[in-house]
Amino acid sequence: MRDEYERYGIDQLRGLIGVLQILGAAGLVVGFYMPWIGQFSAVGLAAMMLCGVGVRIKIKDTIVQTIPAFAYMVLNGYIALACY
């Protein structure tokens, strides 16, 4: 995983990205009880995946390599808009 972050050129942000992903996942779970937190978390995770898609495009990854980030972006966008 460390090699991937180096390939992306964002190895110095690895820890921050990991913490934000954990907080986003926890926020989605808390969203079952406090919907506004779930919606906020889904928007944040969708924005993070949008950045991920942008990085993949910038480093010229293939479509197949970009699809997971795009799919998670769409999924979190759907959660933010439809589920809360």
PDB file with SEQRES, HELIX, SHEET and CRYST1 records, atoms N, CA, C and O in Angstrom:
SEQRES   1 A   84  MET ARG ASP GLU TYR GLU ARG TYR GLY ILE ASP GLN LEU          
SEQRES   2 A   84  ARG GLY LEU ILE GLY VAL LEU GLN ILE LEU GLY ALA ALA          
SEQRES   3 A   84  GLY LEU VAL VAL GLY PHE TYR MET PRO TRP ILE GLY GLN          
SEQRES   4 A   84  PHE SER ALA VAL GLY LEU ALA ALA MET MET LEU CYS GLY          
SEQRES   5 A   84  VAL GLY VAL ARG ILE LYS ILE LYS ASP THR ILE VAL GLN          
SEQRES   6 A   84  THR ILE PRO ALA PHE ALA TYR MET VAL LEU ASN GLY TYR          
SEQRES   7 A   84  ILE ALA LEU ALA CYS TYR                                      
HELIX    1 AA1 ARG A    2  TYR A    8  1                                   7    
HELIX    2 AA2 ASP A   11  LEU A   13  5                                   3    
HELIX    3 AA3 ARG A   14  VAL A   30  1                                  17    
HELIX    4 AA4 PRO A   35  LYS A   58  1                                  24    
HELIX    5 AA5 ILE A   63  ALA A   82  1                                  20    
CRYST1    1.000    1.000    1.000  90.00  90.00  90.00 P 1           1          
ATOM      1  N   MET A   1       0.823  -1.183   0.000  1.00  0.00           N  
ATOM      2  CA  MET A   1       0.000   0.000   0.000  1.00  0.00           C  
ATOM      3  C   MET A   1       0.872   1.254   0.000  1.00  0.00           C  
ATOM      4  O   MET A   1       0.561   2.237  -0.672  1.00  0.00           O  
ATOM      5  N   ARG A   2       1.942   1.211   0.742  1.00  0.00           N  
ATOM      6  CA  ARG A   2       2.839   2.356   0.789  1.00  0.00           C  
ATOM      7  C   ARG A   2       3.361   2.710  -0.603  1.00  0.00           C  
ATOM      8  O   ARG A   2       3.474   3.885  -0.954  1.00  0.00           O  
ATOM      9  N   ASP A   3       3.678   1.673  -1.396  1.00  0.00           N  
ATOM     10  CA  ASP A   3       4.170   1.895  -2.757  1.00  0.00           C  
ATOM     11  C   ASP A   3       3.135   2.607  -3.619  1.00  0.00           C  
ATOM     12  O   ASP A   3       3.484   3.444  -4.452  1.00  0.00           O  
ATOM     13  N   GLU A   4       1.862   2.275  -3.418  1.00  0.00           N  
ATOM     14  CA  GLU A   4       0.808   2.927  -4.197  1.00  0.00           C  
ATOM     15  C   GLU A   4       0.755   4.418  -3.901  1.00  0.00           C  
ATOM     16  O   GLU A   4       0.645   5.227  -4.822  1.00  0.00           O  
ATOM     17  N   TYR A   5       0.832   4.788  -2.635  1.00  0.00           N  
ATOM     18  CA  TYR A   5       0.799   6.211  -2.282  1.00  0.00           C  
ATOM     19  C   TYR A   5       2.013   6.940  -2.849  1.00  0.00           C  
ATOM     20  O   TYR A   5       1.910   8.098  -3.253  1.00  0.00           O  
ATOM     21  N   GLU A   6       3.153   6.273  -2.881  1.00  0.00           N  
ATOM     22  CA  GLU A   6       4.339   6.869  -3.493  1.00  0.00           C  
ATOM     23  C   GLU A   6       4.131   7.040  -4.993  1.00  0.00           C  
ATOM     24  O   GLU A   6       4.531   8.052  -5.569  1.00  0.00           O  
ATOM     25  N   ARG A   7       3.503   6.049  -5.624  1.00  0.00           N  
ATOM     26  CA  ARG A   7       3.220   6.141  -7.057  1.00  0.00           C  
ATOM     27  C   ARG A   7       2.255   7.284  -7.354  1.00  0.00           C  
ATOM     28  O   ARG A   7       2.368   7.950  -8.383  1.00  0.00           O  
ATOM     29  N   TYR A   8       1.306   7.506  -6.450  1.00  0.00           N  
ATOM     30  CA  TYR A   8       0.353   8.604  -6.615  1.00  0.00           C  
ATOM     31  C   TYR A   8       0.992   9.959  -6.352  1.00  0.00           C  
ATOM     32  O   TYR A   8       0.468  10.987  -6.782  1.00  0.00           O  
ATOM     33  N   GLY A   9       2.125   9.968  -5.645  1.00  0.00           N  
ATOM     34  CA  GLY A   9       2.786  11.221  -5.298  1.00  0.00           C  
ATOM     35  C   GLY A   9       2.206  11.879  -4.061  1.00  0.00           C  
ATOM     36  O   GLY A   9       2.364  13.083  -3.862  1.00  0.00           O  
ATOM     37  N   ILE A  10       1.527  11.085  -3.221  1.00  0.00           N  
ATOM     38  CA  ILE A  10       0.905  11.649  -2.009  1.00  0.00           C  
ATOM     39  C   ILE A  10       1.288  10.844  -0.773  1.00  0.00           C  
ATOM     40  O   ILE A  10       0.490  10.713   0.155  1.00  0.00           O  
ATOM     41  N   ASP A  11       2.499  10.307  -0.756  1.00  0.00           N  
ATOM     42  CA  ASP A  11       2.902   9.462   0.364  1.00  0.00           C  
ATOM     43  C   ASP A  11       2.907  10.213   1.690  1.00  0.00           C  
ATOM     44  O   ASP A  11       2.758   9.589   2.741  1.00  0.00           O  
ATOM     45  N   GLN A  12       3.075  11.535   1.673  1.00  0.00           N  
ATOM     46  CA  GLN A  12       3.070  12.298   2.912  1.00  0.00           C  
ATOM     47  C   GLN A  12       1.656  12.448   3.494  1.00  0.00           C  
ATOM     48  O   GLN A  12       1.509  12.837   4.652  1.00  0.00           O  
ATOM     49  N   LEU A  13       0.641  12.151   2.723  1.00  0.00           N  
ATOM     50  CA  LEU A  13      -0.750  12.269   3.183  1.00  0.00           C  
ATOM     51  C   LEU A  13      -1.373  10.936   3.581  1.00  0.00           C  
ATOM     52  O   LEU A  13      -2.556  10.877   3.918  1.00  0.00           O  
ATOM     53  N   ARG A  14      -0.592   9.881   3.543  1.00  0.00           N  
ATOM     54  CA  ARG A  14      -1.119   8.539   3.783  1.00  0.00           C  
ATOM     55  C   ARG A  14      -1.834   8.419   5.120  1.00  0.00           C  
ATOM     56  O   ARG A  14      -2.940   7.882   5.178  1.00  0.00           O  
ATOM     57  N   GLY A  15      -1.231   8.903   6.184  1.00  0.00           N  
ATOM     58  CA  GLY A  15      -1.847   8.813   7.513  1.00  0.00           C  
ATOM     59  C   GLY A  15      -3.136   9.605   7.607  1.00  0.00           C  
ATOM     60  O   GLY A  15      -4.128   9.125   8.157  1.00  0.00           O  
ATOM     61  N   LEU A  16      -3.125  10.819   7.072  1.00  0.00           N  
ATOM     62  CA  LEU A  16      -4.322  11.659   7.099  1.00  0.00           C  
ATOM     63  C   LEU A  16      -5.462  11.007   6.327  1.00  0.00           C  
ATOM     64  O   LEU A  16      -6.600  10.989   6.797  1.00  0.00           O  
ATOM     65  N   ILE A  17      -5.167  10.480   5.162  1.00  0.00           N  
ATOM     66  CA  ILE A  17      -6.205   9.834   4.351  1.00  0.00           C  
ATOM     67  C   ILE A  17      -6.788   8.631   5.082  1.00  0.00           C  
ATOM     68  O   ILE A  17      -7.999   8.413   5.048  1.00  0.00           O  
ATOM     69  N   GLY A  18      -5.941   7.851   5.739  1.00  0.00           N  
ATOM     70  CA  GLY A  18      -6.424   6.702   6.502  1.00  0.00           C  
ATOM     71  C   GLY A  18      -7.344   7.113   7.635  1.00  0.00           C  
ATOM     72  O   GLY A  18      -8.388   6.496   7.844  1.00  0.00           O  
ATOM     73  N   VAL A  19      -6.966   8.151   8.366  1.00  0.00           N  
ATOM     74  CA  VAL A  19      -7.800   8.637   9.474  1.00  0.00           C  
ATOM     75  C   VAL A  19      -9.136   9.150   8.942  1.00  0.00           C  
ATOM     76  O   VAL A  19     -10.181   8.869   9.527  1.00  0.00           O  
ATOM     77  N   LEU A  20      -9.112   9.898   7.842  1.00  0.00           N  
ATOM     78  CA  LEU A  20     -10.356  10.416   7.272  1.00  0.00           C  
ATOM     79  C   LEU A  20     -11.272   9.301   6.786  1.00  0.00           C  
ATOM     80  O   LEU A  20     -12.493   9.405   6.906  1.00  0.00           O  
ATOM     81  N   GLN A  21     -10.696   8.238   6.242  1.00  0.00           N  
ATOM     82  CA  GLN A  21     -11.513   7.106   5.806  1.00  0.00           C  
ATOM     83  C   GLN A  21     -12.160   6.395   6.997  1.00  0.00           C  
ATOM     84  O   GLN A  21     -13.326   6.008   6.932  1.00  0.00           O  
ATOM     85  N   ILE A  22     -11.412   6.225   8.069  1.00  0.00           N  
ATOM     86  CA  ILE A  22     -11.968   5.589   9.269  1.00  0.00           C  
ATOM     87  C   ILE A  22     -13.062   6.453   9.867  1.00  0.00           C  
ATOM     88  O   ILE A  22     -14.113   5.939  10.250  1.00  0.00           O  
ATOM     89  N   LEU A  23     -12.833   7.761   9.953  1.00  0.00           N  
ATOM     90  CA  LEU A  23     -13.857   8.662  10.484  1.00  0.00           C  
ATOM     91  C   LEU A  23     -15.102   8.668   9.597  1.00  0.00           C  
ATOM     92  O   LEU A  23     -16.225   8.715  10.099  1.00  0.00           O  
ATOM     93  N   GLY A  24     -14.902   8.620   8.286  1.00  0.00           N  
ATOM     94  CA  GLY A  24     -16.045   8.573   7.369  1.00  0.00           C  
ATOM     95  C   GLY A  24     -16.861   7.304   7.549  1.00  0.00           C  
ATOM     96  O   GLY A  24     -18.092   7.349   7.559  1.00  0.00           O  
ATOM     97  N   ALA A  25     -16.187   6.181   7.691  1.00  0.00           N  
ATOM     98  CA  ALA A  25     -16.897   4.912   7.904  1.00  0.00           C  
ATOM     99  C   ALA A  25     -17.645   4.927   9.236  1.00  0.00           C  
ATOM    100  O   ALA A  25     -18.793   4.489   9.314  1.00  0.00           O  
ATOM    101  N   ALA A  26     -17.000   5.425  10.267  1.00  0.00           N  
ATOM    102  CA  ALA A  26     -17.666   5.524  11.575  1.00  0.00           C  
ATOM    103  C   ALA A  26     -18.866   6.464  11.490  1.00  0.00           C  
ATOM    104  O   ALA A  26     -19.906   6.207  12.097  1.00  0.00           O  
ATOM    105  N   GLY A  27     -18.720   7.548  10.738  1.00  0.00           N  
ATOM    106  CA  GLY A  27     -19.833   8.482  10.562  1.00  0.00           C  
ATOM    107  C   GLY A  27     -21.018   7.859   9.855  1.00  0.00           C  
ATOM    108  O   GLY A  27     -22.165   8.176  10.171  1.00  0.00           O  
ATOM    109  N   LEU A  28     -20.758   6.975   8.902  1.00  0.00           N  
ATOM    110  CA  LEU A  28     -21.861   6.286   8.230  1.00  0.00           C  
ATOM    111  C   LEU A  28     -22.619   5.391   9.201  1.00  0.00           C  
ATOM    112  O   LEU A  28     -23.844   5.292   9.131  1.00  0.00           O  
ATOM    113  N   VAL A  29     -21.901   4.745  10.102  1.00  0.00           N  
ATOM    114  CA  VAL A  29     -22.549   3.890  11.101  1.00  0.00           C  
ATOM    115  C   VAL A  29     -23.358   4.743  12.076  1.00  0.00           C  
ATOM    116  O   VAL A  29     -24.500   4.412  12.397  1.00  0.00           O  
ATOM    117  N   VAL A  30     -22.770   5.827  12.541  1.00  0.00           N  
ATOM    118  CA  VAL A  30     -23.475   6.738  13.464  1.00  0.00           C  
ATOM    119  C   VAL A  30     -24.694   7.340  12.768  1.00  0.00           C  
ATOM    120  O   VAL A  30     -25.672   7.699  13.424  1.00  0.00           O  
ATOM    121  N   GLY A  31     -24.634   7.449  11.439  1.00  0.00           N  
ATOM    122  CA  GLY A  31     -25.742   7.997  10.672  1.00  0.00           C  
ATOM    123  C   GLY A  31     -27.042   7.233  10.810  1.00  0.00           C  
ATOM    124  O   GLY A  31     -28.109   7.777  10.523  1.00  0.00           O  
ATOM    125  N   PHE A  32     -26.977   5.978  11.247  1.00  0.00           N  
ATOM    126  CA  PHE A  32     -28.214   5.243  11.512  1.00  0.00           C  
ATOM    127  C   PHE A  32     -28.999   5.869  12.662  1.00  0.00           C  
ATOM    128  O   PHE A  32     -30.221   5.738  12.723  1.00  0.00           O  
ATOM    129  N   TYR A  33     -28.304   6.547  13.573  1.00  0.00           N  
ATOM    130  CA  TYR A  33     -28.929   7.155  14.743  1.00  0.00           C  
ATOM    131  C   TYR A  33     -29.033   8.665  14.625  1.00  0.00           C  
ATOM    132  O   TYR A  33     -29.957   9.273  15.165  1.00  0.00           O  
ATOM    133  N   MET A  34     -28.084   9.272  13.918  1.00  0.00           N  
ATOM    134  CA  MET A  34     -28.064  10.722  13.715  1.00  0.00           C  
ATOM    135  C   MET A  34     -27.848  10.968  12.224  1.00  0.00           C  
ATOM    136  O   MET A  34     -26.710  11.081  11.768  1.00  0.00           O  
ATOM    137  N   PRO A  35     -28.936  11.049  11.468  1.00  0.00           N  
ATOM    138  CA  PRO A  35     -28.837  11.095  10.009  1.00  0.00           C  
ATOM    139  C   PRO A  35     -27.941  12.207   9.450  1.00  0.00           C  
ATOM    140  O   PRO A  35     -27.284  12.004   8.428  1.00  0.00           O  
ATOM    141  N   TRP A  36     -27.902  13.346  10.080  1.00  0.00           N  
ATOM    142  CA  TRP A  36     -27.084  14.436   9.543  1.00  0.00           C  
ATOM    143  C   TRP A  36     -25.598  14.085   9.566  1.00  0.00           C  
ATOM    144  O   TRP A  36     -24.849  14.538   8.701  1.00  0.00           O  
ATOM    145  N   ILE A  37     -25.164  13.293  10.532  1.00  0.00           N  
ATOM    146  CA  ILE A  37     -23.761  12.869  10.573  1.00  0.00           C  
ATOM    147  C   ILE A  37     -23.486  11.877   9.441  1.00  0.00           C  
ATOM    148  O   ILE A  37     -22.436  11.941   8.800  1.00  0.00           O  
ATOM    149  N   GLY A  38     -24.420  10.969   9.197  1.00  0.00           N  
ATOM    150  CA  GLY A  38     -24.264  10.031   8.095  1.00  0.00           C  
ATOM    151  C   GLY A  38     -24.195  10.734   6.752  1.00  0.00           C  
ATOM    152  O   GLY A  38     -23.381  10.382   5.898  1.00  0.00           O  
ATOM    153  N   GLN A  39     -25.045  11.722   6.569  1.00  0.00           N  
ATOM    154  CA  GLN A  39     -25.038  12.461   5.312  1.00  0.00           C  
ATOM    155  C   GLN A  39     -23.728  13.238   5.140  1.00  0.00           C  
ATOM    156  O   GLN A  39     -23.144  13.242   4.056  1.00  0.00           O  
ATOM    157  N   PHE A  40     -23.279  13.882   6.188  1.00  0.00           N  
ATOM    158  CA  PHE A  40     -22.013  14.615   6.159  1.00  0.00           C  
ATOM    159  C   PHE A  40     -20.854  13.673   5.839  1.00  0.00           C  
ATOM    160  O   PHE A  40     -19.973  14.012   5.048  1.00  0.00           O  
ATOM    161  N   SER A  41     -20.860  12.501   6.450  1.00  0.00           N  
ATOM    162  CA  SER A  41     -19.801  11.516   6.210  1.00  0.00           C  
ATOM    163  C   SER A  41     -19.832  11.008   4.773  1.00  0.00           C  
ATOM    164  O   SER A  41     -18.783  10.859   4.145  1.00  0.00           O  
ATOM    165  N   ALA A  42     -21.024  10.743   4.249  1.00  0.00           N  
ATOM    166  CA  ALA A  42     -21.139  10.271   2.874  1.00  0.00           C  
ATOM    167  C   ALA A  42     -20.650  11.327   1.887  1.00  0.00           C  
ATOM    168  O   ALA A  42     -19.988  10.993   0.904  1.00  0.00           O  
ATOM    169  N   VAL A  43     -20.964  12.581   2.135  1.00  0.00           N  
ATOM    170  CA  VAL A  43     -20.482  13.665   1.268  1.00  0.00           C  
ATOM    171  C   VAL A  43     -18.963  13.745   1.337  1.00  0.00           C  
ATOM    172  O   VAL A  43     -18.299  13.891   0.310  1.00  0.00           O  
ATOM    173  N   GLY A  44     -18.411  13.648   2.547  1.00  0.00           N  
ATOM    174  CA  GLY A  44     -16.958  13.691   2.703  1.00  0.00           C  
ATOM    175  C   GLY A  44     -16.266  12.538   1.999  1.00  0.00           C  
ATOM    176  O   GLY A  44     -15.243  12.735   1.343  1.00  0.00           O  
ATOM    177  N   LEU A  45     -16.811  11.344   2.127  1.00  0.00           N  
ATOM    178  CA  LEU A  45     -16.215  10.187   1.454  1.00  0.00           C  
ATOM    179  C   LEU A  45     -16.352  10.301  -0.065  1.00  0.00           C  
ATOM    180  O   LEU A  45     -15.446   9.906  -0.799  1.00  0.00           O  
ATOM    181  N   ALA A  46     -17.474  10.838  -0.540  1.00  0.00           N  
ATOM    182  CA  ALA A  46     -17.639  11.036  -1.988  1.00  0.00           C  
ATOM    183  C   ALA A  46     -16.618  12.054  -2.499  1.00  0.00           C  
ATOM    184  O   ALA A  46     -16.044  11.874  -3.573  1.00  0.00           O  
ATOM    185  N   ALA A  47     -16.397  13.113  -1.737  1.00  0.00           N  
ATOM    186  CA  ALA A  47     -15.401  14.115  -2.131  1.00  0.00           C  
ATOM    187  C   ALA A  47     -13.996  13.512  -2.142  1.00  0.00           C  
ATOM    188  O   ALA A  47     -13.192  13.809  -3.026  1.00  0.00           O  
ATOM    189  N   MET A  48     -13.710  12.666  -1.156  1.00  0.00           N  
ATOM    190  CA  MET A  48     -12.403  12.013  -1.111  1.00  0.00           C  
ATOM    191  C   MET A  48     -12.208  11.110  -2.329  1.00  0.00           C  
ATOM    192  O   MET A  48     -11.121  11.067  -2.906  1.00  0.00           O  
ATOM    193  N   MET A  49     -13.256  10.395  -2.716  1.00  0.00           N  
ATOM    194  CA  MET A  49     -13.149   9.520  -3.883  1.00  0.00           C  
ATOM    195  C   MET A  49     -13.078  10.325  -5.184  1.00  0.00           C  
ATOM    196  O   MET A  49     -12.452   9.886  -6.149  1.00  0.00           O  
ATOM    197  N   LEU A  50     -13.714  11.496  -5.215  1.00  0.00           N  
ATOM    198  CA  LEU A  50     -13.572  12.374  -6.368  1.00  0.00           C  
ATOM    199  C   LEU A  50     -12.108  12.784  -6.533  1.00  0.00           C  
ATOM    200  O   LEU A  50     -11.584  12.805  -7.647  1.00  0.00           O  
ATOM    201  N   CYS A  51     -11.461  13.104  -5.429  1.00  0.00           N  
ATOM    202  CA  CYS A  51     -10.029  13.410  -5.462  1.00  0.00           C  
ATOM    203  C   CYS A  51      -9.236  12.186  -5.912  1.00  0.00           C  
ATOM    204  O   CYS A  51      -8.266  12.309  -6.660  1.00  0.00           O  
ATOM    205  N   GLY A  52      -9.653  11.003  -5.452  1.00  0.00           N  
ATOM    206  CA  GLY A  52      -8.994   9.770  -5.869  1.00  0.00           C  
ATOM    207  C   GLY A  52      -9.097   9.538  -7.367  1.00  0.00           C  
ATOM    208  O   GLY A  52      -8.130   9.119  -8.004  1.00  0.00           O  
ATOM    209  N   VAL A  53     -10.267   9.810  -7.930  1.00  0.00           N  
ATOM    210  CA  VAL A  53     -10.444   9.688  -9.378  1.00  0.00           C  
ATOM    211  C   VAL A  53      -9.536  10.692 -10.084  1.00  0.00           C  
ATOM    212  O   VAL A  53      -8.903  10.367 -11.088  1.00  0.00           O  
ATOM    213  N   GLY A  54      -9.477  11.905  -9.555  1.00  0.00           N  
ATOM    214  CA  GLY A  54      -8.613  12.922 -10.140  1.00  0.00           C  
ATOM    215  C   GLY A  54      -7.152  12.517 -10.130  1.00  0.00           C  
ATOM    216  O   GLY A  54      -6.439  12.731 -11.110  1.00  0.00           O  
ATOM    217  N   VAL A  55      -6.701  11.933  -9.029  1.00  0.00           N  
ATOM    218  CA  VAL A  55      -5.314  11.473  -8.948  1.00  0.00           C  
ATOM    219  C   VAL A  55      -5.074  10.365  -9.959  1.00  0.00           C  
ATOM    220  O   VAL A  55      -4.047  10.354 -10.638  1.00  0.00           O  
ATOM    221  N   ARG A  56      -6.003   9.440 -10.064  1.00  0.00           N  
ATOM    222  CA  ARG A  56      -5.858   8.340 -11.029  1.00  0.00           C  
ATOM    223  C   ARG A  56      -5.763   8.875 -12.460  1.00  0.00           C  
ATOM    224  O   ARG A  56      -4.969   8.378 -13.259  1.00  0.00           O  
ATOM    225  N   ILE A  57      -6.563   9.877 -12.778  1.00  0.00           N  
ATOM    226  CA  ILE A  57      -6.509  10.482 -14.114  1.00  0.00           C  
ATOM    227  C   ILE A  57      -5.174  11.201 -14.302  1.00  0.00           C  
ATOM    228  O   ILE A  57      -4.554  11.101 -15.361  1.00  0.00           O  
ATOM    229  N   LYS A  58      -4.736  11.920 -13.277  1.00  0.00           N  
ATOM    230  CA  LYS A  58      -3.477  12.683 -13.361  1.00  0.00           C  
ATOM    231  C   LYS A  58      -2.277  11.773 -13.620  1.00  0.00           C  
ATOM    232  O   LYS A  58      -1.386  12.127 -14.391  1.00  0.00           O  
ATOM    233  N   ILE A  59      -2.250  10.601 -12.979  1.00  0.00           N  
ATOM    234  CA  ILE A  59      -1.096   9.711 -13.158  1.00  0.00           C  
ATOM    235  C   ILE A  59      -1.305   8.737 -14.324  1.00  0.00           C  
ATOM    236  O   ILE A  59      -0.516   7.817 -14.542  1.00  0.00           O  
ATOM    237  N   LYS A  60      -2.396   8.972 -15.067  1.00  0.00           N  
ATOM    238  CA  LYS A  60      -2.679   8.209 -16.289  1.00  0.00           C  
ATOM    239  C   LYS A  60      -2.887   6.710 -16.043  1.00  0.00           C  
ATOM    240  O   LYS A  60      -2.379   5.870 -16.787  1.00  0.00           O  
ATOM    241  N   ASP A  61      -3.634   6.396 -14.997  1.00  0.00           N  
ATOM    242  CA  ASP A  61      -4.033   5.010 -14.780  1.00  0.00           C  
ATOM    243  C   ASP A  61      -5.077   4.614 -15.818  1.00  0.00           C  
ATOM    244  O   ASP A  61      -5.708   5.468 -16.440  1.00  0.00           O  
ATOM    245  N   THR A  62      -5.246   3.323 -15.992  1.00  0.00           N  
ATOM    246  CA  THR A  62      -6.237   2.833 -16.940  1.00  0.00           C  
ATOM    247  C   THR A  62      -7.645   3.000 -16.363  1.00  0.00           C  
ATOM    248  O   THR A  62      -7.819   3.272 -15.175  1.00  0.00           O  
ATOM    249  N   ILE A  63      -8.627   2.833 -17.220  1.00  0.00           N  
ATOM    250  CA  ILE A  63     -10.028   2.885 -16.789  1.00  0.00           C  
ATOM    251  C   ILE A  63     -10.295   1.812 -15.744  1.00  0.00           C  
ATOM    252  O   ILE A  63     -10.974   2.065 -14.748  1.00  0.00           O  
ATOM    253  N   VAL A  64      -9.769   0.626 -15.965  1.00  0.00           N  
ATOM    254  CA  VAL A  64      -9.980  -0.477 -15.025  1.00  0.00           C  
ATOM    255  C   VAL A  64      -9.421  -0.131 -13.644  1.00  0.00           C  
ATOM    256  O   VAL A  64     -10.029  -0.484 -12.634  1.00  0.00           O  
ATOM    257  N   GLN A  65      -8.291   0.543 -13.581  1.00  0.00           N  
ATOM    258  CA  GLN A  65      -7.706   0.935 -12.304  1.00  0.00           C  
ATOM    259  C   GLN A  65      -8.489   2.070 -11.651  1.00  0.00           C  
ATOM    260  O   GLN A  65      -8.436   2.230 -10.432  1.00  0.00           O  
ATOM    261  N   THR A  66      -9.206   2.852 -12.432  1.00  0.00           N  
ATOM    262  CA  THR A  66      -9.949   4.007 -11.925  1.00  0.00           C  
ATOM    263  C   THR A  66     -11.359   3.633 -11.476  1.00  0.00           C  
ATOM    264  O   THR A  66     -11.944   4.339 -10.655  1.00  0.00           O  
ATOM    265  N   ILE A  67     -11.909   2.553 -11.989  1.00  0.00           N  
ATOM    266  CA  ILE A  67     -13.299   2.178 -11.706  1.00  0.00           C  
ATOM    267  C   ILE A  67     -13.602   2.047 -10.210  1.00  0.00           C  
ATOM    268  O   ILE A  67     -14.653   2.535  -9.793  1.00  0.00           O  
ATOM    269  N   PRO A  68     -12.763   1.424  -9.370  1.00  0.00           N  
ATOM    270  CA  PRO A  68     -13.130   1.318  -7.954  1.00  0.00           C  
ATOM    271  C   PRO A  68     -13.328   2.674  -7.265  1.00  0.00           C  
ATOM    272  O   PRO A  68     -14.289   2.852  -6.516  1.00  0.00           O  
ATOM    273  N   ALA A  69     -12.438   3.614  -7.510  1.00  0.00           N  
ATOM    274  CA  ALA A  69     -12.594   4.937  -6.906  1.00  0.00           C  
ATOM    275  C   ALA A  69     -13.865   5.607  -7.416  1.00  0.00           C  
ATOM    276  O   ALA A  69     -14.589   6.237  -6.644  1.00  0.00           O  
ATOM    277  N   PHE A  70     -14.138   5.473  -8.708  1.00  0.00           N  
ATOM    278  CA  PHE A  70     -15.342   6.056  -9.285  1.00  0.00           C  
ATOM    279  C   PHE A  70     -16.599   5.412  -8.687  1.00  0.00           C  
ATOM    280  O   PHE A  70     -17.565   6.106  -8.369  1.00  0.00           O  
ATOM    281  N   ALA A  71     -16.578   4.092  -8.539  1.00  0.00           N  
ATOM    282  CA  ALA A  71     -17.743   3.383  -7.994  1.00  0.00           C  
ATOM    283  C   ALA A  71     -18.012   3.804  -6.549  1.00  0.00           C  
ATOM    284  O   ALA A  71     -19.165   4.019  -6.176  1.00  0.00           O  
ATOM    285  N   TYR A  72     -16.972   3.923  -5.740  1.00  0.00           N  
ATOM    286  CA  TYR A  72     -17.166   4.362  -4.356  1.00  0.00           C  
ATOM    287  C   TYR A  72     -17.641   5.810  -4.296  1.00  0.00           C  
ATOM    288  O   TYR A  72     -18.414   6.169  -3.408  1.00  0.00           O  
ATOM    289  N   MET A  73     -17.188   6.641  -5.226  1.00  0.00           N  
ATOM    290  CA  MET A  73     -17.659   8.023  -5.283  1.00  0.00           C  
ATOM    291  C   MET A  73     -19.161   8.055  -5.570  1.00  0.00           C  
ATOM    292  O   MET A  73     -19.914   8.769  -4.908  1.00  0.00           O  
ATOM    293  N   VAL A  74     -19.583   7.276  -6.561  1.00  0.00           N  
ATOM    294  CA  VAL A  74     -21.002   7.229  -6.922  1.00  0.00           C  
ATOM    295  C   VAL A  74     -21.828   6.658  -5.769  1.00  0.00           C  
ATOM    296  O   VAL A  74     -22.894   7.186  -5.451  1.00  0.00           O  
ATOM    297  N   LEU A  75     -21.349   5.589  -5.144  1.00  0.00           N  
ATOM    298  CA  LEU A  75     -22.073   4.968  -4.035  1.00  0.00           C  
ATOM    299  C   LEU A  75     -22.264   5.948  -2.882  1.00  0.00           C  
ATOM    300  O   LEU A  75     -23.367   6.065  -2.350  1.00  0.00           O  
ATOM    301  N   ASN A  76     -21.210   6.648  -2.493  1.00  0.00           N  
ATOM    302  CA  ASN A  76     -21.327   7.600  -1.389  1.00  0.00           C  
ATOM    303  C   ASN A  76     -22.182   8.799  -1.765  1.00  0.00           C  
ATOM    304  O   ASN A  76     -22.897   9.346  -0.926  1.00  0.00           O  
ATOM    305  N   GLY A  77     -22.108   9.209  -3.035  1.00  0.00           N  
ATOM    306  CA  GLY A  77     -23.003  10.282  -3.482  1.00  0.00           C  
ATOM    307  C   GLY A  77     -24.456   9.859  -3.392  1.00  0.00           C  
ATOM    308  O   GLY A  77     -25.312  10.640  -2.978  1.00  0.00           O  
ATOM    309  N   TYR A  78     -24.734   8.631  -3.778  1.00  0.00           N  
ATOM    310  CA  TYR A  78     -26.098   8.102  -3.678  1.00  0.00           C  
ATOM    311  C   TYR A  78     -26.551   8.049  -2.209  1.00  0.00           C  
ATOM    312  O   TYR A  78     -27.668   8.449  -1.883  1.00  0.00           O  
ATOM    313  N   ILE A  79     -25.690   7.563  -1.350  1.00  0.00           N  
ATOM    314  CA  ILE A  79     -26.022   7.491   0.078  1.00  0.00           C  
ATOM    315  C   ILE A  79     -26.330   8.884   0.612  1.00  0.00           C  
ATOM    316  O   ILE A  79     -27.298   9.069   1.349  1.00  0.00           O  
ATOM    317  N   ALA A  80     -25.510   9.858   0.244  1.00  0.00           N  
ATOM    318  CA  ALA A  80     -25.714  11.236   0.731  1.00  0.00           C  
ATOM    319  C   ALA A  80     -27.035  11.815   0.254  1.00  0.00           C  
ATOM    320  O   ALA A  80     -27.710  12.513   1.010  1.00  0.00           O  
ATOM    321  N   LEU A  81     -27.411  11.541  -0.973  1.00  0.00           N  
ATOM    322  CA  LEU A  81     -28.614  12.150  -1.546  1.00  0.00           C  
ATOM    323  C   LEU A  81     -29.900  11.375  -1.259  1.00  0.00           C  
ATOM    324  O   LEU A  81     -30.944  11.981  -1.018  1.00  0.00           O  
ATOM    325  N   ALA A  82     -29.836  10.075  -1.282  1.00  0.00           N  
ATOM    326  CA  ALA A  82     -31.060   9.264  -1.229  1.00  0.00           C  
ATOM    327  C   ALA A  82     -31.383   8.705   0.145  1.00  0.00           C  
ATOM    328  O   ALA A  82     -32.552   8.488   0.464  1.00  0.00           O  
ATOM    329  N   CYS A  83     -30.382   8.473   0.952  1.00  0.00           N  
ATOM    330  CA  CYS A  83     -30.627   7.733   2.175  1.00  0.00           C  
ATOM    331  C   CYS A  83     -30.821   8.620   3.407  1.00  0.00           C  
ATOM    332  O   CYS A  83     -31.244   8.131   4.454  1.00  0.00           O  
ATOM    333  N   TYR A  84     -30.525   9.878   3.299  1.00  0.00           N  
ATOM    334  CA  TYR A  84     -30.683  10.728   4.489  1.00  0.00           C  
ATOM    335  C   TYR A  84     -31.614  11.831   4.176  1.00  0.00           C  
ATOM    336  O   TYR A  84     -31.891  12.668   5.035  1.00  0.00           O  
TER     337      TYR A  84                                                      
END                                                                             
